[in-house]
Amino acid sequence: MSNYINQVSDSLKNHISELANNPCLFLRNPNVDFSRKRKIDFKTFIGIMMNSGGATMSKELLDFFDFNKNTPSVSAFTQQRSKVLP
């Protein structure tokens, strides 16, 4: 069972990397969105979205960033989310 979970996890990471290689297909303004270095880049944003559960966004961010003191704010996440197409 553990091997299966690892395979699924690796597969998900590979698919997220594929999406991150061509983010312009998913952005409102491909020439500007996610062009600057941020704590939440496109690949991280997709990872957060794919791994989110039913908790508050604040809790989800803390979980994703392992309760690091430099965890991005909910506002930062919301701003990045607004750049991605539905």
Biopython code that builds the backbone (N, CA, C, O; Angstrom):
import numpy as np
from Bio.PDB.StructureBuilder import StructureBuilder

atoms = [
    (1, "MET", "N", (0.823, -1.195, 0.000)),
    (1, "MET", "CA", (0.000, 0.000, 0.000)),
    (1, "MET", "C", (0.863, 1.252, 0.000)),
    (1, "MET", "O", (0.565, 2.216, -0.705)),
    (2, "SER", "N", (1.921, 1.240, 0.782)),
    (2, "SER", "CA", (2.809, 2.393, 0.860)),
    (2, "SER", "C", (3.453, 2.687, -0.490)),
    (2, "SER", "O", (3.624, 3.848, -0.862)),
    (3, "ASN", "N", (3.808, 1.637, -1.221)),
    (3, "ASN", "CA", (4.404, 1.795, -2.540)),
    (3, "ASN", "C", (3.414, 2.469, -3.489)),
    (3, "ASN", "O", (3.800, 3.321, -4.290)),
    (4, "TYR", "N", (2.160, 2.094, -3.401)),
    (4, "TYR", "CA", (1.124, 2.696, -4.234)),
    (4, "TYR", "C", (0.982, 4.188, -3.937)),
    (4, "TYR", "O", (0.858, 4.995, -4.859)),
    (5, "ILE", "N", (0.998, 4.552, -2.672)),
    (5, "ILE", "CA", (0.894, 5.959, -2.280)),
    (5, "ILE", "C", (2.082, 6.745, -2.819)),
    (5, "ILE", "O", (1.922, 7.868, -3.297)),
    (6, "ASN", "N", (3.259, 6.163, -2.744)),
    (6, "ASN", "CA", (4.445, 6.829, -3.283)),
    (6, "ASN", "C", (4.346, 7.010, -4.791)),
    (6, "ASN", "O", (4.746, 8.050, -5.313)),
    (7, "GLN", "N", (3.818, 6.017, -5.497)),
    (7, "GLN", "CA", (3.660, 6.115, -6.947)),
    (7, "GLN", "C", (2.674, 7.213, -7.316)),
    (7, "GLN", "O", (2.920, 7.988, -8.240)),
    (8, "VAL", "N", (1.566, 7.280, -6.603)),
    (8, "VAL", "CA", (0.564, 8.316, -6.869)),
    (8, "VAL", "C", (1.146, 9.691, -6.567)),
    (8, "VAL", "O", (0.947, 10.632, -7.336)),
    (9, "SER", "N", (1.856, 9.813, -5.465)),
    (9, "SER", "CA", (2.480, 11.081, -5.085)),
    (9, "SER", "C", (3.501, 11.526, -6.133)),
    (9, "SER", "O", (3.529, 12.695, -6.518)),
    (10, "ASP", "N", (4.332, 10.604, -6.588)),
    (10, "ASP", "CA", (5.323, 10.920, -7.619)),
    (10, "ASP", "C", (4.650, 11.317, -8.929)),
    (10, "ASP", "O", (5.092, 12.245, -9.607)),
    (11, "SER", "N", (3.588, 10.614, -9.276)),
    (11, "SER", "CA", (2.849, 10.933, -10.491)),
    (11, "SER", "C", (2.248, 12.335, -10.412)),
    (11, "SER", "O", (2.303, 13.093, -11.380)),
    (12, "LEU", "N", (1.677, 12.676, -9.260)),
    (12, "LEU", "CA", (1.113, 14.010, -9.071)),
    (12, "LEU", "C", (2.196, 15.078, -9.192)),
    (12, "LEU", "O", (1.978, 16.107, -9.832)),
    (13, "LYS", "N", (3.350, 14.849, -8.591)),
    (13, "LYS", "CA", (4.459, 15.805, -8.685)),
    (13, "LYS", "C", (4.914, 15.968, -10.124)),
    (13, "LYS", "O", (5.231, 17.079, -10.548)),
    (14, "ASN", "N", (4.952, 14.883, -10.879)),
    (14, "ASN", "CA", (5.350, 14.957, -12.288)),
    (14, "ASN", "C", (4.352, 15.771, -13.105)),
    (14, "ASN", "O", (4.744, 16.574, -13.952)),
    (15, "HIS", "N", (3.069, 15.564, -12.852)),
    (15, "HIS", "CA", (2.042, 16.310, -13.583)),
    (15, "HIS", "C", (2.074, 17.794, -13.228)),
    (15, "HIS", "O", (1.874, 18.644, -14.097)),
    (16, "ILE", "N", (2.321, 18.108, -11.971)),
    (16, "ILE", "CA", (2.448, 19.508, -11.561)),
    (16, "ILE", "C", (3.650, 20.145, -12.250)),
    (16, "ILE", "O", (3.573, 21.292, -12.691)),
    (17, "SER", "N", (4.747, 19.422, -12.346)),
    (17, "SER", "CA", (5.929, 19.940, -13.043)),
    (17, "SER", "C", (5.642, 20.192, -14.520)),
    (17, "SER", "O", (6.109, 21.180, -15.087)),
    (18, "GLU", "N", (4.876, 19.300, -15.139)),
    (18, "GLU", "CA", (4.494, 19.488, -16.540)),
    (18, "GLU", "C", (3.651, 20.753, -16.710)),
    (18, "GLU", "O", (3.859, 21.518, -17.653)),
    (19, "LEU", "N", (2.701, 20.974, -15.800)),
    (19, "LEU", "CA", (1.891, 22.185, -15.847)),
    (19, "LEU", "C", (2.768, 23.421, -15.674)),
    (19, "LEU", "O", (2.581, 24.424, -16.363)),
    (20, "ALA", "N", (3.716, 23.345, -14.760)),
    (20, "ALA", "CA", (4.587, 24.489, -14.463)),
    (20, "ALA", "C", (5.524, 24.813, -15.617)),
    (20, "ALA", "O", (6.007, 25.941, -15.717)),
    (21, "ASN", "N", (5.790, 23.848, -16.487)),
    (21, "ASN", "CA", (6.653, 24.102, -17.640)),
    (21, "ASN", "C", (5.996, 24.994, -18.678)),
    (21, "ASN", "O", (6.687, 25.614, -19.486)),
    (22, "ASN", "N", (4.667, 25.069, -18.668)),
    (22, "ASN", "CA", (3.959, 25.901, -19.635)),
    (22, "ASN", "C", (2.775, 26.607, -18.961)),
    (22, "ASN", "O", (1.622, 26.339, -19.298)),
    (23, "PRO", "N", (3.057, 27.505, -18.014)),
    (23, "PRO", "CA", (1.977, 28.142, -17.255)),
    (23, "PRO", "C", (1.136, 29.110, -18.079)),
    (23, "PRO", "O", (0.013, 29.425, -17.688)),
    (24, "CYS", "N", (1.647, 29.586, -19.200)),
    (24, "CYS", "CA", (0.913, 30.592, -19.983)),
    (24, "CYS", "C", (-0.451, 30.083, -20.447)),
    (24, "CYS", "O", (-1.335, 30.884, -20.749)),
    (25, "LEU", "N", (-0.633, 28.769, -20.508)),
    (25, "LEU", "CA", (-1.922, 28.218, -20.916)),
    (25, "LEU", "C", (-3.007, 28.426, -19.859)),
    (25, "LEU", "O", (-4.196, 28.306, -20.155)),
    (26, "PHE", "N", (-2.600, 28.734, -18.639)),
    (26, "PHE", "CA", (-3.536, 28.789, -17.518)),
    (26, "PHE", "C", (-3.658, 30.171, -16.886)),
    (26, "PHE", "O", (-4.357, 30.330, -15.886)),
    (27, "LEU", "N", (-2.986, 31.175, -17.457)),
    (27, "LEU", "CA", (-2.938, 32.495, -16.830)),
    (27, "LEU", "C", (-3.772, 33.523, -17.583)),
    (27, "LEU", "O", (-3.936, 33.443, -18.801)),
    (28, "ARG", "N", (-4.293, 34.486, -16.838)),
    (28, "ARG", "CA", (-5.085, 35.564, -17.431)),
    (28, "ARG", "C", (-4.218, 36.456, -18.308)),
    (28, "ARG", "O", (-4.615, 36.791, -19.424)),
    (29, "ASN", "N", (-3.052, 36.843, -17.828)),
    (29, "ASN", "CA", (-2.107, 37.679, -18.569)),
    (29, "ASN", "C", (-0.757, 36.970, -18.623)),
    (29, "ASN", "O", (0.116, 37.238, -17.797)),
    (30, "PRO", "N", (-0.581, 36.079, -19.575)),
    (30, "PRO", "CA", (0.604, 35.218, -19.595)),
    (30, "PRO", "C", (1.936, 35.962, -19.625)),
    (30, "PRO", "O", (2.939, 35.441, -19.135)),
    (31, "ASN", "N", (1.966, 37.172, -20.192)),
    (31, "ASN", "CA", (3.232, 37.884, -20.293)),
    (31, "ASN", "C", (3.670, 38.507, -18.967)),
    (31, "ASN", "O", (4.852, 38.800, -18.787)),
    (32, "VAL", "N", (2.740, 38.712, -18.044)),
    (32, "VAL", "CA", (3.073, 39.382, -16.784)),
    (32, "VAL", "C", (2.855, 38.517, -15.550)),
    (32, "VAL", "O", (3.632, 38.601, -14.599)),
    (33, "ASP", "N", (1.823, 37.695, -15.544)),
    (33, "ASP", "CA", (1.487, 36.918, -14.360)),
    (33, "ASP", "C", (2.569, 35.886, -14.044)),
    (33, "ASP", "O", (3.058, 35.185, -14.930)),
    (34, "PHE", "N", (2.925, 35.809, -12.782)),
    (34, "PHE", "CA", (3.944, 34.892, -12.264)),
    (34, "PHE", "C", (5.311, 35.128, -12.899)),
    (34, "PHE", "O", (6.119, 34.203, -12.976)),
    (35, "SER", "N", (5.583, 36.341, -13.353)),
    (35, "SER", "CA", (6.879, 36.630, -13.969)),
    (35, "SER", "C", (7.916, 37.069, -12.929)),
    (35, "SER", "O", (9.117, 36.949, -13.171)),
    (36, "ARG", "N", (7.465, 37.575, -11.774)),
    (36, "ARG", "CA", (8.388, 37.995, -10.725)),
    (36, "ARG", "C", (8.550, 36.888, -9.690)),
    (36, "ARG", "O", (7.667, 36.050, -9.508)),
    (37, "LYS", "N", (9.699, 36.905, -9.015)),
    (37, "LYS", "CA", (9.972, 35.891, -7.996)),
    (37, "LYS", "C", (9.116, 36.182, -6.767)),
    (37, "LYS", "O", (9.176, 37.272, -6.198)),
    (38, "ARG", "N", (8.329, 35.207, -6.371)),
    (38, "ARG", "CA", (7.439, 35.307, -5.214)),
    (38, "ARG", "C", (7.560, 34.036, -4.389)),
    (38, "ARG", "O", (8.094, 33.028, -4.850)),
    (39, "LYS", "N", (7.052, 34.101, -3.156)),
    (39, "LYS", "CA", (7.025, 32.899, -2.322)),
    (39, "LYS", "C", (6.107, 31.850, -2.927)),
    (39, "LYS", "O", (6.351, 30.651, -2.797)),
    (40, "ILE", "N", (5.054, 32.305, -3.587)),
    (40, "ILE", "CA", (4.115, 31.387, -4.227)),
    (40, "ILE", "C", (4.267, 31.538, -5.739)),
    (40, "ILE", "O", (3.597, 32.362, -6.361)),
    (41, "ASP", "N", (5.153, 30.736, -6.320)),
    (41, "ASP", "CA", (5.271, 30.731, -7.779)),
    (41, "ASP", "C", (4.185, 29.823, -8.359)),
    (41, "ASP", "O", (3.391, 29.255, -7.609)),
    (42, "PHE", "N", (4.144, 29.684, -9.662)),
    (42, "PHE", "CA", (3.071, 28.926, -10.293)),
    (42, "PHE", "C", (3.071, 27.465, -9.844)),
    (42, "PHE", "O", (2.015, 26.908, -9.543)),
    (43, "LYS", "N", (4.233, 26.854, -9.798)),
    (43, "LYS", "CA", (4.324, 25.445, -9.406)),
    (43, "LYS", "C", (3.858, 25.258, -7.957)),
    (43, "LYS", "O", (3.139, 24.307, -7.650)),
    (44, "THR", "N", (4.266, 26.159, -7.080)),
    (44, "THR", "CA", (3.837, 26.097, -5.687)),
    (44, "THR", "C", (2.335, 26.312, -5.576)),
    (44, "THR", "O", (1.662, 25.639, -4.795)),
    (45, "PHE", "N", (1.812, 27.253, -6.360)),
    (45, "PHE", "CA", (0.378, 27.521, -6.341)),
    (45, "PHE", "C", (-0.412, 26.272, -6.719)),
    (45, "PHE", "O", (-1.381, 25.921, -6.045)),
    (46, "ILE", "N", (-0.010, 25.614, -7.774)),
    (46, "ILE", "CA", (-0.699, 24.392, -8.211)),
    (46, "ILE", "C", (-0.581, 23.316, -7.133)),
    (46, "ILE", "O", (-1.547, 22.602, -6.860)),
    (47, "GLY", "N", (0.590, 23.198, -6.523)),
    (47, "GLY", "CA", (0.772, 22.220, -5.453)),
    (47, "GLY", "C", (-0.152, 22.476, -4.272)),
    (47, "GLY", "O", (-0.717, 21.543, -3.701)),
    (48, "ILE", "N", (-0.302, 23.748, -3.908)),
    (48, "ILE", "CA", (-1.201, 24.094, -2.807)),
    (48, "ILE", "C", (-2.632, 23.733, -3.177)),
    (48, "ILE", "O", (-3.356, 23.145, -2.374)),
    (49, "MET", "N", (-3.036, 24.083, -4.385)),
    (49, "MET", "CA", (-4.404, 23.809, -4.818)),
    (49, "MET", "C", (-4.683, 22.301, -4.855)),
    (49, "MET", "O", (-5.765, 21.863, -4.464)),
    (50, "MET", "N", (-3.737, 21.526, -5.313)),
    (50, "MET", "CA", (-3.938, 20.082, -5.428)),
    (50, "MET", "C", (-3.934, 19.389, -4.059)),
    (50, "MET", "O", (-4.564, 18.346, -3.887)),
    (51, "ASN", "N", (-3.234, 19.966, -3.103)),
    (51, "ASN", "CA", (-3.112, 19.331, -1.793)),
    (51, "ASN", "C", (-4.041, 19.904, -0.739)),
    (51, "ASN", "O", (-4.022, 19.464, 0.411)),
    (52, "SER", "N", (-4.847, 20.874, -1.116)),
    (52, "SER", "CA", (-5.746, 21.496, -0.146)),
    (52, "SER", "C", (-6.845, 20.535, 0.267)),
    (52, "SER", "O", (-7.375, 19.765, -0.534)),
    (53, "GLY", "N", (-7.161, 20.611, 1.542)),
    (53, "GLY", "CA", (-8.244, 19.797, 2.077)),
    (53, "GLY", "C", (-9.409, 20.706, 2.425)),
    (53, "GLY", "O", (-9.727, 21.630, 1.677)),
    (54, "GLY", "N", (-10.033, 20.449, 3.539)),
    (54, "GLY", "CA", (-11.207, 21.215, 3.929)),
    (54, "GLY", "C", (-10.938, 22.251, 4.997)),
    (54, "GLY", "O", (-11.879, 22.818, 5.552)),
    (55, "ALA", "N", (-9.677, 22.515, 5.300)),
    (55, "ALA", "CA", (-9.348, 23.473, 6.354)),
    (55, "ALA", "C", (-9.370, 24.901, 5.807)),
    (55, "ALA", "O", (-9.551, 25.120, 4.610)),
    (56, "THR", "N", (-9.184, 25.848, 6.696)),
    (56, "THR", "CA", (-9.113, 27.245, 6.265)),
    (56, "THR", "C", (-7.847, 27.431, 5.435)),
    (56, "THR", "O", (-6.899, 26.655, 5.557)),
    (57, "MET", "N", (-7.834, 28.454, 4.598)),
    (57, "MET", "CA", (-6.671, 28.687, 3.746)),
    (57, "MET", "C", (-5.440, 28.980, 4.597)),
    (57, "MET", "O", (-4.331, 28.585, 4.238)),
    (58, "SER", "N", (-5.622, 29.655, 5.697)),
    (58, "SER", "CA", (-4.495, 29.937, 6.592)),
    (58, "SER", "C", (-3.867, 28.629, 7.083)),
    (58, "SER", "O", (-2.644, 28.484, 7.078)),
    (59, "LYS", "N", (-4.692, 27.695, 7.501)),
    (59, "LYS", "CA", (-4.209, 26.387, 7.964)),
    (59, "LYS", "C", (-3.586, 25.599, 6.815)),
    (59, "LYS", "O", (-2.563, 24.937, 6.997)),
    (60, "GLU", "N", (-4.201, 25.669, 5.629)),
    (60, "GLU", "CA", (-3.653, 24.960, 4.467)),
    (60, "GLU", "C", (-2.259, 25.481, 4.118)),
    (60, "GLU", "O", (-1.361, 24.696, 3.812)),
    (61, "LEU", "N", (-2.078, 26.792, 4.161)),
    (61, "LEU", "CA", (-0.767, 27.374, 3.855)),
    (61, "LEU", "C", (0.265, 26.970, 4.903)),
    (61, "LEU", "O", (1.398, 26.623, 4.569)),
    (62, "LEU", "N", (-0.133, 27.017, 6.167)),
    (62, "LEU", "CA", (0.792, 26.598, 7.226)),
    (62, "LEU", "C", (1.191, 25.133, 7.059)),
    (62, "LEU", "O", (2.359, 24.784, 7.231)),
    (63, "ASP", "N", (0.235, 24.284, 6.729)),
    (63, "ASP", "CA", (0.541, 22.865, 6.505)),
    (63, "ASP", "C", (1.475, 22.690, 5.314)),
    (63, "ASP", "O", (2.450, 21.942, 5.391)),
    (64, "PHE", "N", (1.179, 23.375, 4.217)),
    (64, "PHE", "CA", (1.975, 23.222, 2.993)),
    (64, "PHE", "C", (3.421, 23.678, 3.207)),
    (64, "PHE", "O", (4.358, 23.054, 2.711)),
    (65, "PHE", "N", (3.588, 24.777, 3.955)),
    (65, "PHE", "CA", (4.924, 25.329, 4.187)),
    (65, "PHE", "C", (5.522, 24.847, 5.516)),
    (65, "PHE", "O", (6.453, 25.460, 6.038)),
    (66, "ASP", "N", (4.987, 23.757, 6.055)),
    (66, "ASP", "CA", (5.506, 23.114, 7.270)),
    (66, "ASP", "C", (5.643, 24.090, 8.438)),
    (66, "ASP", "O", (6.639, 24.062, 9.160)),
    (67, "PHE", "N", (4.656, 24.938, 8.618)),
    (67, "PHE", "CA", (4.598, 25.875, 9.736)),
    (67, "PHE", "C", (5.832, 26.769, 9.825)),
    (67, "PHE", "O", (6.248, 27.158, 10.917)),
    (68, "ASN", "N", (6.415, 27.091, 8.668)),
    (68, "ASN", "CA", (7.570, 27.982, 8.589)),
    (68, "ASN", "C", (7.138, 29.400, 8.946)),
    (68, "ASN", "O", (6.026, 29.813, 8.616)),
    (69, "LYS", "N", (8.011, 30.146, 9.618)),
    (69, "LYS", "CA", (7.651, 31.509, 10.002)),
    (69, "LYS", "C", (7.521, 32.429, 8.779)),
    (69, "LYS", "O", (6.926, 33.502, 8.879)),
    (70, "ASN", "N", (8.068, 32.024, 7.638)),
    (70, "ASN", "CA", (7.972, 32.816, 6.409)),
    (70, "ASN", "C", (6.840, 32.340, 5.493)),
    (70, "ASN", "O", (6.883, 32.567, 4.284)),
    (71, "THR", "N", (5.848, 31.694, 6.057)),
    (71, "THR", "CA", (4.703, 31.230, 5.278)),
    (71, "THR", "C", (3.984, 32.429, 4.670)),
    (71, "THR", "O", (3.720, 33.403, 5.375)),
    (72, "PRO", "N", (3.659, 32.379, 3.371)),
    (72, "PRO", "CA", (2.934, 33.490, 2.748)),
    (72, "PRO", "C", (1.556, 33.687, 3.376)),
    (72, "PRO", "O", (0.973, 32.757, 3.935)),
    (73, "SER", "N", (1.058, 34.889, 3.276)),
    (73, "SER", "CA", (-0.253, 35.208, 3.843)),
    (73, "SER", "C", (-1.377, 34.699, 2.938)),
    (73, "SER", "O", (-1.162, 34.364, 1.773)),
    (74, "VAL", "N", (-2.561, 34.653, 3.501)),
    (74, "VAL", "CA", (-3.741, 34.276, 2.726)),
    (74, "VAL", "C", (-3.960, 35.305, 1.614)),
    (74, "VAL", "O", (-4.361, 34.949, 0.506)),
    (75, "SER", "N", (-3.698, 36.573, 1.912)),
    (75, "SER", "CA", (-3.834, 37.627, 0.913)),
    (75, "SER", "C", (-2.900, 37.385, -0.280)),
    (75, "SER", "O", (-3.298, 37.565, -1.430)),
    (76, "ALA", "N", (-1.668, 36.980, -0.001)),
    (76, "ALA", "CA", (-0.714, 36.685, -1.078)),
    (76, "ALA", "C", (-1.228, 35.536, -1.941)),
    (76, "ALA", "O", (-1.134, 35.582, -3.168)),
    (77, "PHE", "N", (-1.770, 34.505, -1.292)),
    (77, "PHE", "CA", (-2.315, 33.377, -2.036)),
    (77, "PHE", "C", (-3.496, 33.822, -2.907)),
    (77, "PHE", "O", (-3.599, 33.432, -4.070)),
    (78, "THR", "N", (-4.381, 34.640, -2.334)),
    (78, "THR", "CA", (-5.555, 35.125, -3.071)),
    (78, "THR", "C", (-5.143, 35.937, -4.274)),
    (78, "THR", "O", (-5.754, 35.820, -5.337)),
    (79, "GLN", "N", (-4.121, 36.756, -4.130)),
    (79, "GLN", "CA", (-3.629, 37.556, -5.252)),
    (79, "GLN", "C", (-3.079, 36.667, -6.356)),
    (79, "GLN", "O", (-3.307, 36.929, -7.537)),
    (80, "GLN", "N", (-2.357, 35.620, -5.980)),
    (80, "GLN", "CA", (-1.842, 34.695, -6.987)),
    (80, "GLN", "C", (-2.986, 33.918, -7.639)),
    (80, "GLN", "O", (-2.952, 33.659, -8.842)),
    (81, "ARG", "N", (-3.981, 33.553, -6.865)),
    (81, "ARG", "CA", (-5.114, 32.798, -7.389)),
    (81, "ARG", "C", (-5.876, 33.604, -8.443)),
    (81, "ARG", "O", (-6.394, 33.041, -9.407)),
    (82, "SER", "N", (-5.939, 34.917, -8.255)),
    (82, "SER", "CA", (-6.665, 35.756, -9.199)),
    (82, "SER", "C", (-5.989, 35.813, -10.567)),
    (82, "SER", "O", (-6.614, 36.232, -11.542)),
    (83, "LYS", "N", (-4.743, 35.404, -10.656)),
    (83, "LYS", "CA", (-4.019, 35.416, -11.924)),
    (83, "LYS", "C", (-4.272, 34.182, -12.775)),
    (83, "LYS", "O", (-3.957, 34.166, -13.965)),
    (84, "VAL", "N", (-4.840, 33.150, -12.166)),
    (84, "VAL", "CA", (-5.033, 31.869, -12.849)),
    (84, "VAL", "C", (-6.469, 31.778, -13.375)),
    (84, "VAL", "O", (-7.421, 32.159, -12.693)),
    (85, "LEU", "N", (-6.598, 31.274, -14.581)),
    (85, "LEU", "CA", (-7.918, 31.082, -15.170)),
    (85, "LEU", "C", (-8.706, 30.016, -14.410)),
    (85, "LEU", "O", (-8.119, 29.092, -13.847)),
    (86, "PRO", "N", (-10.041, 30.143, -14.394)),
    (86, "PRO", "CA", (-10.851, 29.119, -13.711)),
    (86, "PRO", "C", (-10.732, 27.745, -14.358)),
    (86, "PRO", "O", (-11.354, 26.788, -13.895)),
]
sb = StructureBuilder()
sb.init_structure("model")
sb.init_model(0)
sb.init_chain("A")
sb.init_seg("    ")
for serial, (resi, resn, name, xyz) in enumerate(atoms, 1):
    if name == "N":
        sb.init_residue(resn, " ", resi, " ")
    sb.init_atom(name, np.array(xyz, "f"), 0.0, 1.0, " ", f" {name:<3s}", serial, name[0])
structure = sb.get_structure()
